[in-house]
Amino acid sequence: MNAIYQHYTSLKARWPKLYARELAQKMGISEAELACARIGIDAQALRVESNAILQALETVGETKSITRNTYAVHQQIGHYHNLHFNDHVGVIFNPRVLDLRLFIRQWHSIFALQEHAAGVERRSLQFFDAYGDAVLKVYATANSDRVAWDALIGRFSQKKWLSLSVIPYSSPVYNQHLDLASIEQEWRAMTDVHQFFHLLQRHNISRLQAFHAVTRDLAYPVNNQALRQLLTRVQSAGNEIMIFVGNRGCLQIFTGTIEKLLPMEKWLNIFSPTFTLHLKEDTIAESWVTHKPTADGTVTSLELFAVDGTQIAQLYGQRSEGIPEQTTWRQQIAALDNEGVMA
């Protein structure tokens, strides 16, 4: 038993409710380094054949996928069907079931864990980026095919583990000399919301820089209580929305109605039979409403940011390609402006 694992078990005994991510932070290491230290105990290293592993997950059946950042945790039960990959992104497209955008180039190491706590076994596949942060975790459920799960682990197990190399994260350096007229002109010329990412790349700017650069009919700040106000209205009205939570390597999307909204201490929580969201409400530093033009009309979102500029989450009204945005959603967003304050 190595020193890192011994330190981990000592901290786990002291703080049994903390997750591995939080314990690793207390230890001054990344979560990937902690997983690496558990090899031969309750972890196995897998070959970094991400596409093949994700495709093999289809044989397992039901799983629970967890995508998180520092401020929000997005959990979805579903099946790994309808996988598509290209040179830049992987797509698992099952709206209302399991909907993921996978930035595979960011994935650096993969581990299979088999943990036991309070008499309960938890099996998971955990994918990490080059900085040692988890981009996606996939857990077996009571309905998963355990034979297929074990076969997947056996197939991709890395027999000879060498070492894990983790690099320190450096924040992106953005352009500080903005061409405001060009940014606004390109924004107004969009015909698809996905073109916004290319706008950011062309100008080497952050989302917040873009929001500040344009006029209020395209983007404006609202009160940081907007998320709670919006979700309360959505729950009451029963209209379907989309909630996006992501990190450098993965974006996970929920589509559906809000069944149970439960604020608890600093957390805003959503619970449904197949979806859970935990979001640290007190870490929302900026909340923005945006209007992006598309071929089907304007698409409206609420986007939330932490003090360091990290996007915590973004919310849209449910819509399908070729269909205009919900009138109900637009009214719910518009009501936030009346209660909002200038940032």
Secondary structure as the mmCIF struct_conf table of DSSP 4:
data_model
#
loop_
_struct_conf.conf_type_id
_struct_conf.id
_struct_conf.beg_label_comp_id
_struct_conf.beg_label_asym_id
_struct_conf.beg_label_seq_id
_struct_conf.end_label_comp_id
_struct_conf.end_label_asym_id
_struct_conf.end_label_seq_id
HELX_RH_AL_P HELX_RH_AL_P1 ALA A 3 ARG A 14
BEND BEND1 TRP A 15 TRP A 15
TURN_TY1_P TURN_TY1_P1 PRO A 16 LYS A 17
BEND BEND2 LEU A 18 LEU A 18
HELX_RH_AL_P HELX_RH_AL_P2 ALA A 20 MET A 27
TURN_TY1_P TURN_TY1_P2 GLY A 28 GLY A 28
BEND BEND3 ILE A 29 ILE A 29
HELX_RH_AL_P HELX_RH_AL_P3 GLU A 31 ALA A 37
TURN_TY1_P TURN_TY1_P3 ARG A 38 ARG A 38
STRN STRN1 ILE A 39 ILE A 39
TURN_TY1_P TURN_TY1_P4 GLY A 40 ASP A 42
STRN STRN2 ALA A 43 LEU A 46
BEND BEND4 VAL A 48 VAL A 48
HELX_RH_AL_P HELX_RH_AL_P4 SER A 50 ALA A 56
HELX_RH_3T_P HELX_RH_3T_P1 LEU A 57 VAL A 60
STRN STRN3 THR A 63 ARG A 68
BEND BEND5 THR A 70 TYR A 71
STRN STRN4 ALA A 72 GLY A 78
BEND BEND6 ASN A 82 ASN A 82
STRN STRN5 LEU A 83 PHE A 85
BEND BEND7 ASP A 87 HIS A 88
STRN STRN6 GLY A 90 ASN A 94
TURN_TY1_P TURN_TY1_P5 PRO A 95 VAL A 97
STRN STRN7 LEU A 98 LEU A 102
HELX_RH_3T_P HELX_RH_3T_P2 ILE A 104 GLN A 106
STRN STRN8 TRP A 107 ALA A 117
TURN_TY1_P TURN_TY1_P6 ALA A 118 GLY A 119
STRN STRN9 VAL A 120 ASP A 129
TURN_TY1_P TURN_TY1_P7 ALA A 130 TYR A 131
BEND BEND8 GLY A 132 GLY A 132
STRN STRN10 ALA A 134 ALA A 140
TURN_TY1_P TURN_TY1_P8 ALA A 142 ASN A 143
BEND BEND9 SER A 144 SER A 144
HELX_RH_AL_P HELX_RH_AL_P5 ARG A 146 PHE A 156
STRN STRN11 SER A 157 SER A 157
BEND BEND10 LYS A 159 LYS A 160
BEND BEND11 GLN A 176 HIS A 177
HELX_RH_AL_P HELX_RH_AL_P6 LEU A 180 ARG A 188
TURN_TY1_P TURN_TY1_P9 ALA A 189 ALA A 189
BEND BEND12 THR A 191 ASP A 192
TURN_TY1_P TURN_TY1_P10 VAL A 193 HIS A 194
HELX_RH_AL_P HELX_RH_AL_P7 GLN A 195 HIS A 203
TURN_TY1_P TURN_TY1_P11 ASN A 204 ASN A 204
HELX_RH_AL_P HELX_RH_AL_P8 ARG A 207 ALA A 213
BEND BEND13 VAL A 214 VAL A 214
TURN_TY1_P TURN_TY1_P12 ARG A 216 LEU A 218
STRN STRN12 ALA A 219 VAL A 222
TURN_TY1_P TURN_TY1_P13 ASN A 224 GLN A 225
HELX_RH_AL_P HELX_RH_AL_P9 ALA A 226 ALA A 237
TURN_TY1_P TURN_TY1_P14 GLY A 238 GLY A 238
STRN STRN13 ILE A 241 GLY A 246
BEND BEND14 ARG A 248 GLY A 249
STRN STRN14 CYS A 250 GLY A 256
STRN STRN15 LYS A 260 MET A 264
TURN_TY1_P TURN_TY1_P15 GLU A 265 LYS A 266
STRN STRN16 TRP A 267 PHE A 271
BEND BEND15 PRO A 273 THR A 274
STRN STRN17 PHE A 275 LYS A 280
HELX_RH_3T_P HELX_RH_3T_P3 GLU A 281 THR A 283
STRN STRN18 GLU A 286 THR A 294
TURN_TY1_P TURN_TY1_P16 ALA A 295 ASP A 296
STRN STRN19 GLY A 297 PHE A 305
TURN_TY1_P TURN_TY1_P17 VAL A 307 ASP A 308
BEND BEND16 GLY A 309 GLY A 309
STRN STRN20 GLN A 311 GLY A 317
TURN_TY1_P TURN_TY1_P18 GLU A 321 GLY A 322
BEND BEND17 ILE A 323 ILE A 323
HELX_LH_PP_P HELX_LH_PP_P1 PRO A 324 GLN A 326
HELX_RH_AL_P HELX_RH_AL_P10 THR A 327 GLU A 339
#
